[in-house]
């Protein structure tokens, strides 16, 4: 019975310290959440901008390729069909190698970032 009484006395004496500790841990948890959210959001915005520019680069390169083939063959149909075929081939390659080129590296990056943040704190 003495240990139960000692524990309740300990809680009463240190109630303020325990409350401050719990509040500090909650604040730390919130700040870490904000840090992760801001890093993720900035990465998403950066990736969106890069993909936007990559889309236009590929669009203009496709048009350039189509007109070049059309000039060489004398047929717009063959030129634009060749460009479409090239894009289909690129799409098939991207689909075939999606795990090794995209999914695994992105997963590894996310895991590395999460583990680096845990070691910093």
Contact map, one row per residue, 1 for C-alpha under 8 A:
1111100000000000000000000000000000000000000000000000000000000000000000000000000000000000000000000000000000000000000000000
1111110000000000000000000000000000000000000000000000000000000000000000000000000000000000000000000000000000000000000000000
1111111000000000000000000000000000000000000000000000000000000000000000000000000000000000000000000000000000000000000000000
1111111100000000000000000000000000000000000000000000000000000000000000000000000000000000000000000000000000000000000000000
1111111110000000000000000000000000000000000000000000000000000000000000000000000000000000000000000000000000000000000000000
0111111111000000000000000000000000000000000000000000000000000000000000000000000000000000000000000000000000000000000000000
0011111111100000000000000000000000000000000000000000000000000000000000000000000000000000000000000000000000000000000000000
0001111111110000000000000000000000000000000000000000000000000000000000000000000000000000000000000000000000000000000000000
0000111111111000000000000000000000000000000000000000000000000000000000000000000000000000000000000000000000000000000000000
0000011111111100000000000000000000000000000000000000000000000000000000000000000000000000000000000000000000000000000000000
0000001111111110000000000000000000000000000000000000000000000000000000000000000000000000000000000000000000000000000000000
0000000111111110000000000000000000000000000000000000000000000000000000000000000000000000000000000000000000000000000000000
0000000011111111000000000000000000000000000000000000000000000000000000000000000000000000000000000000000000000000000000000
0000000001111111110000000000000000000000000000000000000000000000000000000000000000000000000000000000000000000000000000000
0000000000111111111000000000000000000000000000000000000000000000000000000000000000000000000000000000000000000000000000000
0000000000001111111100000000000000000000000000000000000000000000000000000000000000000000000000000000000000000000000000000
0000000000000111111110000000000000000000000000000000000000000000000000000000000000000000000000000000000000000000000000000
0000000000000111111111000000000000000000000000000000000000000000000000000000000000000000000000000000000000000000000000000
0000000000000011111111100000000000000000000000000000000000000000000000000000000000000000000000000000000000000000000000000
0000000000000001111111110000000000000000000000000000000000000000000000000000000000000000000000000000000000000000000000000
0000000000000000111111111000000000000000000000000000000000000000000000000000000000000000000000000000000000000000000000000
0000000000000000011111111100000000000000000000000000000000000000000000000000000000000000000000000000000000000000000000000
0000000000000000001111111110000000000000000000000000000000000000000000000000000000000000000000000000000000000000000000000
0000000000000000000111111111000000000000000000000000000000000000000000000000000000000000000000000000000000000000000000000
0000000000000000000011111111100000000000000000000000000000000000000000000000000000000000000000000000000000000000000000000
0000000000000000000001111111110000000000000000000000000000000000000000000000000000000000000000000000000000000000000000000
0000000000000000000000111111111000000000000000000000000000000000000000000000000000000000000000000000000000000000000000000
0000000000000000000000011111111100000000000000000000000000000000000000000000000000000000000000000000000000000000000000000
0000000000000000000000001111111110000000000000000000000000000000000000000000000000000000000000000000000000000000000000000
0000000000000000000000000111111111000000000000000000000000000000000000000000000000000000000000000000000000000000000000000
0000000000000000000000000011111111100000000000000000000000000000000000000000000000000000000000000000000000000000000000000
0000000000000000000000000001111111110000000000000000000000000000000000000000000000000000000000000000000000000000000000000
0000000000000000000000000000111111111000000000000000000000000000000000000000000000000000000000000000000000000000000000000
0000000000000000000000000000011111111100000000000000000000000000000000000000000000000000000000000000000000000000000000000
0000000000000000000000000000001111111110000000000000000000000000000000000000000000000000000000000000000000000000000000000
0000000000000000000000000000000111111111000000000000000000000000000000000000000000000000000000000000000000000000000000000
0000000000000000000000000000000011111111100000000000000000000000000000000000000000000000000000000000000000000000000000000
0000000000000000000000000000000001111111110000000000000000000000000000000000000000000000000000000000000000000000000000000
0000000000000000000000000000000000111111111000000000000000000000000000000000000000000000000000000000000000000000000000000
0000000000000000000000000000000000011111111100000000000000000000000000000000000000000000000000000000000000000000000000000
0000000000000000000000000000000000001111111110000000000000000000000000000000000000000000000000000000000000000000000000000
0000000000000000000000000000000000000111111111000000000000000000000000000000000000000000000000000000000000000000000000000
0000000000000000000000000000000000000011111111100000000000000000000000000000000000000000000000000000000000000000000000000
0000000000000000000000000000000000000001111111110000000000000000000000000000000000000000000000000000000000000000000000000
0000000000000000000000000000000000000000111111111000000000000000000000000000000000000000000000000000000000000000000000000
0000000000000000000000000000000000000000011111111100000000000000000000000000000000000000000000000000000000000000000000000
0000000000000000000000000000000000000000001111111110000000000000000000000000000000000000000000000000000000000000000000000
0000000000000000000000000000000000000000000111111111000000000000000000000000000000000000000000000000000000000000000000000
0000000000000000000000000000000000000000000011111111100000000000000000000000000000000000000000000000000000000000000000000
0000000000000000000000000000000000000000000001111111110000000000000000000000000000000000000000000000000000000000000000000
0000000000000000000000000000000000000000000000111111111000000000000000000000000000000000000000000000000000000000000000000
0000000000000000000000000000000000000000000000011111111100000000000000000000000000000000000000000000000000000000000000000
0000000000000000000000000000000000000000000000001111111110000000000000000000000000000000000000000000000000000000000000000
0000000000000000000000000000000000000000000000000111111111000000000000000000000000000000000000000000000000000000000000000
0000000000000000000000000000000000000000000000000011111111100000000000000000000000000000000000000000000000000000000000000
0000000000000000000000000000000000000000000000000001111111110000000000000000000000000000000000000000000000000000000000000
0000000000000000000000000000000000000000000000000000111111111000000000000000000000000000000000000000000000000000000000000
0000000000000000000000000000000000000000000000000000011111111100000000000000000000000000000000000000000000000000000000000
0000000000000000000000000000000000000000000000000000001111111110000000000000000000000000000000000000000000000000000000000
0000000000000000000000000000000000000000000000000000000111111111000000000000000000000000000000000000000000000000000000000
0000000000000000000000000000000000000000000000000000000011111111100000000000000000000000000000000000000000000000000000000
0000000000000000000000000000000000000000000000000000000001111111110000000000000000100010000000000000000000000000000000000
0000000000000000000000000000000000000000000000000000000000111111111000000000000100100000000000000000000000000000000000000
0000000000000000000000000000000000000000000000000000000000011111111100000000000000000000000000000000000000000000000000000
0000000000000000000000000000000000000000000000000000000000001111111110000000001000100000000000000000000000000000000000000
0000000000000000000000000000000000000000000000000000000000000111111111000001001111100000000000000000000000000000000000000
0000000000000000000000000000000000000000000000000000000000000011111111100001001100000000000000000000000000000000000000000
0000000000000000000000000000000000000000000000000000000000000001111111110000001000000000000000000000000000000000000000000
0000000000000000000000000000000000000000000000000000000000000000111111111001011101000000000000000000000000000000000000000
0000000000000000000000000000000000000000000000000000000000000000011111111111111100000000000000000000000000000000000000000
0000000000000000000000000000000000000000000000000000000000000000001111111111001000000000000000000000000000000000000000000
0000000000000000000000000000000000000000000000000000000000000000000111111100000000000000000000000000000000000000000000000
0000000000000000000000000000000000000000000000000000000000000000000011111110011000000000000000000000000000000000000000000
0000000000000000000000000000000000000000000000000000000000000000000001111111000000000000000000000000000000000000000000000
0000000000000000000000000000000000000000000000000000000000000000000001101111111000000000000000000000000000000000000000000
0000000000000000000000000000000000000000000000000000000000000000011011100111111100000000000000000000000000000000000000000
0000000000000000000000000000000000000000000000000000000000000000000001000011111110000000000000000000000000000000000000000
0000000000000000000000000000000000000000000000000000000000000000000011001011111111000000000000000000000000000000000000000
0000000000000000000000000000000000000000000000000000000000000000111111101011111111100000000000000000000000000000000000000
0000000000000000000000000000000000000000000000000000000000000010011011000001111111110000000000000000000000000000000000000
0000000000000000000000000000000000000000000000000000000000000000010000000000111111111000000000000000000000000000000000000
0000000000000000000000000000000000000000000000000000000000000000010010000000011111111100000000000000000000000000000000000
0000000000000000000000000000000000000000000000000000000000000110110000000000001111111110000000000000000000000000000000000
0000000000000000000000000000000000000000000000000000000000000000000000000000000111111111000000000000000000000000000000000
0000000000000000000000000000000000000000000000000000000000000000000000000000000011111111100000000000000000000000000000000
0000000000000000000000000000000000000000000000000000000000000000000000000000000001111111110000000000000000000000000000000
0000000000000000000000000000000000000000000000000000000000000100000000000000000000111111111000000000000000000000000000000
0000000000000000000000000000000000000000000000000000000000000000000000000000000000011111111100000000000000000000000000000
0000000000000000000000000000000000000000000000000000000000000000000000000000000000001111111110000000000000000000000000000
0000000000000000000000000000000000000000000000000000000000000000000000000000000000000111111111000000000000000000000000000
0000000000000000000000000000000000000000000000000000000000000000000000000000000000000011111111100000000000000000000000000
0000000000000000000000000000000000000000000000000000000000000000000000000000000000000001111111110000000000000000000000000
0000000000000000000000000000000000000000000000000000000000000000000000000000000000000000111111111000000000000000000000000
0000000000000000000000000000000000000000000000000000000000000000000000000000000000000000011111111100100000000000000000000
0000000000000000000000000000000000000000000000000000000000000000000000000000000000000000001111111100000000000000000000000
0000000000000000000000000000000000000000000000000000000000000000000000000000000000000000000111111110000000000000000000000
0000000000000000000000000000000000000000000000000000000000000000000000000000000000000000000011111111110000000000000000000
0000000000000000000000000000000000000000000000000000000000000000000000000000000000000000000001111111111000000000000000000
0000000000000000000000000000000000000000000000000000000000000000000000000000000000000000000000011111111100000000000000000
0000000000000000000000000000000000000000000000000000000000000000000000000000000000000000000000001111111110000000000000000
0000000000000000000000000000000000000000000000000000000000000000000000000000000000000000000001001111111110000000000000000
0000000000000000000000000000000000000000000000000000000000000000000000000000000000000000000000001111111111000000000000000
0000000000000000000000000000000000000000000000000000000000000000000000000000000000000000000000000111111111100000000000000
0000000000000000000000000000000000000000000000000000000000000000000000000000000000000000000000000011111111110000000000000
0000000000000000000000000000000000000000000000000000000000000000000000000000000000000000000000000001111111111000000000000
0000000000000000000000000000000000000000000000000000000000000000000000000000000000000000000000000000011111111100000000000
0000000000000000000000000000000000000000000000000000000000000000000000000000000000000000000000000000001111111110000000000
0000000000000000000000000000000000000000000000000000000000000000000000000000000000000000000000000000000111111111000000000
0000000000000000000000000000000000000000000000000000000000000000000000000000000000000000000000000000000011111111100000000
0000000000000000000000000000000000000000000000000000000000000000000000000000000000000000000000000000000001111111110000000
0000000000000000000000000000000000000000000000000000000000000000000000000000000000000000000000000000000000111111111000000
0000000000000000000000000000000000000000000000000000000000000000000000000000000000000000000000000000000000011111111100000
0000000000000000000000000000000000000000000000000000000000000000000000000000000000000000000000000000000000001111111110000
0000000000000000000000000000000000000000000000000000000000000000000000000000000000000000000000000000000000000111111111000
0000000000000000000000000000000000000000000000000000000000000000000000000000000000000000000000000000000000000011111111100
0000000000000000000000000000000000000000000000000000000000000000000000000000000000000000000000000000000000000001111111110
0000000000000000000000000000000000000000000000000000000000000000000000000000000000000000000000000000000000000000111111111
0000000000000000000000000000000000000000000000000000000000000000000000000000000000000000000000000000000000000000011111111
0000000000000000000000000000000000000000000000000000000000000000000000000000000000000000000000000000000000000000001111111
0000000000000000000000000000000000000000000000000000000000000000000000000000000000000000000000000000000000000000000111111
0000000000000000000000000000000000000000000000000000000000000000000000000000000000000000000000000000000000000000000011111
